[in-house]
Amino acid sequence: MYKILLTLLLISSLNAKINDGIAIVVKSEPITLFDIQKEMQASKVDSKTASDILIRKALESTEIKERRISVSSSEVYEEIKKTAARSNMSVSDFYDAVRDSNGISSSELKKQMKQKLESQKLYSSIAYSAMSEPSETDVEEYYELHKDEFLHPSSFDVIIYQSKDKARLQEKIDNPMFYAPDIATNEQNLPYDRVAPELASLLEKTALNSFTPVIPDGKGGSMSFYIKAINSAESAGLESVRNQITNKIMADKREQVLSDHFARLRHNADIKMMRTVD
């Protein structure tokens, strides 16, 4: 019996070592099989794509260190505060919303935000000298070629459900016939151009005759929107989306500059492929 247990433990140990074994080394930075499997699950991609994503991240990490790019805790907090404000939330409510929707703790959120800001600084330092503002002709041509992208509903007919008790509100959403006198309702027409962009996006993504996910109401309670009607789409018009188009063109240019930069970096970098993931 002892020998059988010992054999099973040995097999288990070997499997663990294989699963955690180093698959790729990028400029002395190891990427394990576990890292690749985790990225495959998170991004829903195959092993090759997951490996490419992790190699790019490793190259970025190395560049950030070599360029001595840093982000302070105050910069992280300010970015979180701005993100929360765009959704009309306090920082505390924003932490709760992220934890409830994605299972991410406040410390993990800060870590992710720091990595995001470091990457943004890196991208700016790489792309800044290689980019120029698009011309008026560029903007007009982009608008004509992508008019459908700038169509949006004129307004939404909704019923707003609000409650101090999030669990109680969720119970009502799961069973609309459930009698809940403590849940306030308010029927409104919300013009697209008069609601926050984040809320407009949420309403657009929600199917007709269904509820949005529960979100903080900014008053210590929770709310959800029931979509009764989505009123006719209309064109935003060039002037109203000029800045949006300029930002999109600049983002495309920047992505091309960054893609070329990291392609050259990868070509010249010391990358060792140790194992593959099926």
Buried (B, 14 or more C-beta within 10 A) or exposed (E): EEEEEEEEEEEEEEEEEEEEEEBBBBBEBBBBBBBBBEBBEEEEBEBEBBBBBBBBBBBBBBBBEEEEBEBEEEBBEEBBBEBBEEBBBBBEBBBBBBBBEEEBEBEEBBEEBBBEBBBEBBBEEBBEEEBEEBEEEEBBBBBEEEEEBBEBBEBBBBBBBBBBBBEBBBBBBEEEEEEBEEBBEEEEEBEBEEBEEBBBEBBEEBEEEEBBBBBBBEEEBBBBBBBBEBBEEBEBEBEEBBEEBBEBBBEEBBEEBBEEBBEEBBEEBEBEEEEEBE
